[in-house]
């Protein structure tokens, strides 16, 4: 079975998760904290959306594995594994901002081969299979392509928040911030999709989980970008991540972060 056979099914996962999440958005929903040291929110919408996706995967592909943020991992050693983040950007979600999305990845033998970010409130989908990437939304559909950027000093860079970094990593990021033309905070999964769409040049994050990044890798690479760890290794395991539209900016960012 080839990756293309899964395209329509991934669309169904996006649709059912979006239909599950939207009734909760901008309501007075209850919020739980998953962390004892920080604020790591989870809502009923997160749990309900992951549950409905898991049920559909198990009914359609019972031999596949699932890695999810809210309900753990099953059959991680299967040839095909789904990686799910029902709401990436829960902090934005609970604050009523639409800068969040559902991340869906399909891994084959450990490598991400298809990814989607779905934002049901706006009605946008970003998808990719490493070879190409597409956008569909209220204005129609188009191919996603990163933009060229010759140097870090010309780059627009994003991170969700430097406060999410440890002190040493934050100091490294400040060197990027002092060099880049423009640095902005916020975005979560949207930053990576805007990079793939050619609107910004660099995204730097730390302490990501696999479900935070796996679905975005085929979109970025399909649009012509590059995403690795800070030390240049594959990014699907999470950790400290660099995503760039131009390899020159990626190389420059790696040098600065590892100086």
C-alpha positions as CSV (number, residue, x, y, z in Angstrom):
1,X,0.0,0.0,0.0
2,X,1.4,3.4,-0.9
3,X,1.2,6.7,0.9
4,X,-1.3,8.1,-1.6
5,X,-3.9,5.5,-0.5
6,X,-4.0,7.3,2.9
7,X,-4.7,10.8,1.6
8,X,-8.5,10.6,1.7
9,X,-8.4,8.8,5.1
10,X,-6.3,11.6,6.6
11,X,-8.8,14.1,5.3
12,X,-11.5,12.1,7.1
13,X,-9.5,12.2,10.3
14,X,-9.2,16.0,10.0
15,X,-12.9,16.4,9.3
16,X,-14.1,14.3,12.3
17,X,-11.6,15.9,14.7
18,X,-12.6,19.4,13.6
19,X,-16.3,18.6,14.0
20,X,-15.5,17.4,17.5
21,X,-13.3,20.4,18.5
22,X,-15.3,23.3,17.2
23,X,-18.3,23.1,19.6
24,X,-15.8,23.7,22.4
25,X,-13.9,26.7,20.9
26,X,-14.6,30.1,22.5
27,X,-16.9,28.5,25.2
28,X,-16.4,28.4,28.9
29,X,-14.8,25.0,28.9
30,X,-13.0,23.6,31.8
31,X,-9.2,23.3,31.7
32,X,-7.0,20.8,33.4
33,X,-3.2,21.1,34.1
34,X,-1.1,18.1,33.1
35,X,2.0,19.5,34.7
36,X,3.0,19.8,38.4
37,X,5.7,22.4,37.7
38,X,4.3,24.5,34.9
39,X,1.0,25.2,33.1
40,X,0.4,22.5,30.5
41,X,-3.3,22.7,29.8
42,X,-5.6,20.0,28.4
43,X,-9.3,20.3,27.7
44,X,-12.2,18.1,27.0
45,X,-11.8,19.1,23.3
46,X,-8.3,17.7,23.2
47,X,-9.4,14.4,24.6
48,X,-12.6,14.1,22.6
49,X,-10.8,14.8,19.3
50,X,-8.0,12.3,19.9
51,X,-10.5,9.7,21.0
52,X,-12.6,10.1,17.8
53,X,-9.5,9.9,15.6
54,X,-8.2,6.8,17.4
55,X,-11.6,5.0,17.0
56,X,-11.5,5.7,13.2
57,X,-7.9,4.5,12.8
58,X,-8.6,1.3,14.8
59,X,-11.7,0.6,12.8
60,X,-10.0,1.2,9.4
61,X,-6.4,0.0,10.0
62,X,-6.4,-2.2,13.1
63,X,-2.8,-3.3,12.4
64,X,-1.4,0.2,12.6
65,X,0.2,1.8,15.6
66,X,-0.9,5.1,17.3
67,X,1.1,7.7,19.2
68,X,-1.1,10.4,20.7
69,X,-0.6,13.3,23.2
70,X,-3.6,12.5,25.4
71,X,-3.9,8.7,25.4
72,X,-0.4,7.3,25.0
73,X,1.1,4.9,22.6
74,X,-0.1,1.6,21.0
75,X,1.8,-0.7,18.7
76,X,4.7,1.7,18.3
77,X,6.7,-1.0,16.5
78,X,4.1,-1.4,13.7
79,X,5.2,-0.6,10.1
80,X,2.7,2.2,9.9
81,X,2.2,4.5,13.0
82,X,-0.2,7.5,13.3
83,X,1.1,10.4,15.4
84,X,-1.7,12.6,16.7
85,X,-1.8,16.0,18.4
86,X,-5.5,16.9,18.6
87,X,-4.9,20.5,19.5
88,X,-1.4,21.9,19.0
89,X,-1.6,25.3,20.6
90,X,-4.0,24.6,23.5
91,X,-2.9,27.8,25.3
92,X,-4.1,29.8,22.3
93,X,-7.2,27.7,22.1
94,X,-8.3,28.4,25.7
95,X,-7.6,32.1,25.2
96,X,-9.9,32.2,22.2
97,X,-7.2,32.8,19.6
98,X,-7.4,30.7,16.4
99,X,-3.6,30.0,16.3
100,X,-4.0,26.3,16.9
101,X,-4.5,23.2,14.8
102,X,-4.8,19.5,14.7
103,X,-1.6,17.7,13.7
104,X,-1.8,14.3,12.0
105,X,1.3,12.3,10.9
106,X,1.7,9.0,9.2
107,X,5.0,7.3,9.9
108,X,6.3,4.3,7.8
109,X,9.1,2.4,9.5
110,X,9.8,5.3,11.7
111,X,9.9,8.1,9.1
112,X,7.1,10.7,8.5
113,X,5.7,10.1,5.1
114,X,2.5,12.2,5.2
115,X,1.5,15.1,7.5
116,X,-1.5,17.5,7.9
117,X,-2.3,20.5,10.0
118,X,-6.0,21.3,10.1
119,X,-7.4,24.5,11.5
120,X,-11.2,23.9,11.4
121,X,-12.3,27.4,12.7
122,X,-10.6,29.2,9.9
123,X,-11.1,26.2,7.5
124,X,-7.5,25.7,6.5
125,X,-5.5,22.6,5.8
126,X,-1.8,22.3,5.1
127,X,-0.6,18.9,4.0
128,X,2.5,17.3,2.5
129,X,4.2,14.0,1.6
130,X,7.9,15.2,1.6
131,X,7.7,15.5,-2.2
132,X,5.1,18.3,-2.4
133,X,2.9,20.3,-0.1
134,X,-0.6,21.8,-0.5
135,X,-2.8,24.4,1.1
136,X,-6.6,24.5,1.0
137,X,-8.8,27.1,2.6
138,X,-11.4,29.7,2.2
139,X,-9.6,31.3,-0.8
140,X,-9.1,27.9,-2.6
141,X,-6.1,25.7,-2.9
142,X,-2.5,26.1,-4.0
143,X,0.9,24.5,-3.9
144,X,3.1,25.4,-0.9
145,X,6.6,26.7,-1.6
146,X,9.1,28.1,0.8
147,X,10.8,31.4,-0.1
148,X,14.5,32.1,-0.7
149,X,16.5,33.9,2.0
150,X,20.2,34.4,1.5
151,X,21.3,35.2,5.1
152,X,20.2,35.1,8.7
153,X,20.3,38.9,8.9
154,X,17.5,39.0,6.2
155,X,15.3,36.4,7.9
156,X,12.0,36.6,9.7
157,X,12.3,34.1,12.7
158,X,9.6,32.7,15.0
159,X,9.4,30.8,18.2
160,X,6.4,30.1,20.3
161,X,8.0,31.6,23.4
162,X,11.5,31.9,24.7
163,X,10.0,31.3,28.2
164,X,9.5,27.6,27.1
165,X,13.3,27.2,26.7
166,X,15.7,26.5,29.5
167,X,18.2,29.2,30.4
168,X,21.0,27.9,28.2
169,X,18.8,27.4,25.2
170,X,17.2,30.8,25.7
171,X,20.7,32.4,25.6
172,X,21.4,30.6,22.3
173,X,18.1,31.8,20.9
174,X,18.9,35.4,21.9
175,X,21.9,35.3,19.5
176,X,19.5,34.4,16.7
177,X,17.2,37.2,17.8
178,X,20.0,39.7,17.7
179,X,21.0,38.7,14.2
180,X,17.7,38.1,12.4
181,X,15.9,41.0,10.7
182,X,12.6,40.3,12.6
183,X,11.7,37.9,15.4
184,X,8.2,37.2,16.5
185,X,6.6,35.0,19.2
186,X,3.6,32.8,19.1
187,X,2.3,30.5,16.4
188,X,2.8,26.9,17.6
189,X,2.1,24.8,14.5
190,X,1.1,27.8,12.5
191,X,4.6,29.1,12.4
192,X,5.8,26.0,10.5
193,X,2.9,26.2,8.1
194,X,3.6,29.9,7.4
195,X,7.3,28.9,6.7
196,X,6.1,26.3,4.2
197,X,3.8,28.9,2.6
198,X,6.7,31.3,2.1
199,X,5.8,34.0,4.6
200,X,8.7,33.5,7.1
201,X,12.1,32.0,7.1
202,X,13.0,30.3,10.3
203,X,11.4,28.6,13.3
204,X,13.3,27.6,16.4
205,X,11.9,25.6,19.2
206,X,13.0,23.4,22.1
207,X,11.6,20.5,24.1
208,X,9.1,19.4,21.5
209,X,7.4,16.0,21.7
210,X,7.1,13.8,18.6
211,X,3.5,14.7,18.2
212,X,4.4,18.4,18.1
213,X,6.6,18.1,15.0
214,X,6.0,14.8,13.1
215,X,3.0,16.0,11.2
216,X,4.8,19.2,10.1
217,X,7.9,17.6,8.7
218,X,6.4,16.3,5.4
219,X,4.7,19.7,4.9
220,X,7.9,21.7,5.3
221,X,10.1,19.3,3.3
222,X,7.4,19.0,0.6
223,X,7.4,22.8,0.3
224,X,11.2,22.7,-0.2
225,X,12.3,23.5,3.3
226,X,14.4,21.7,5.8
227,X,13.7,20.7,9.4
228,X,16.2,19.1,11.8
229,X,17.3,19.1,15.4
230,X,19.8,21.8,16.5
231,X,22.6,19.3,15.8
232,X,21.4,18.4,12.3
233,X,19.7,15.1,13.0
234,X,16.2,13.9,12.0
235,X,13.5,15.9,13.8
236,X,10.6,13.4,14.2
237,X,11.7,12.5,17.7
238,X,11.2,16.1,18.9
239,X,13.6,18.0,21.1
240,X,15.4,21.1,19.9
241,X,14.2,21.9,16.4
242,X,15.3,24.2,13.6
243,X,13.0,24.6,10.5
244,X,14.1,26.9,7.6
245,X,12.9,27.6,4.1
246,X,16.4,28.2,2.8
247,X,19.4,25.8,3.5
248,X,21.6,28.9,3.9
249,X,19.5,30.2,6.8
250,X,19.3,26.7,8.3
251,X,23.1,26.4,8.2
252,X,23.6,29.8,9.6
253,X,21.1,29.2,12.5
254,X,22.9,25.9,13.3
255,X,26.2,27.7,13.6
256,X,24.8,30.4,15.9
257,X,22.9,28.0,18.1
258,X,25.9,25.7,18.5
259,X,28.5,28.4,18.9
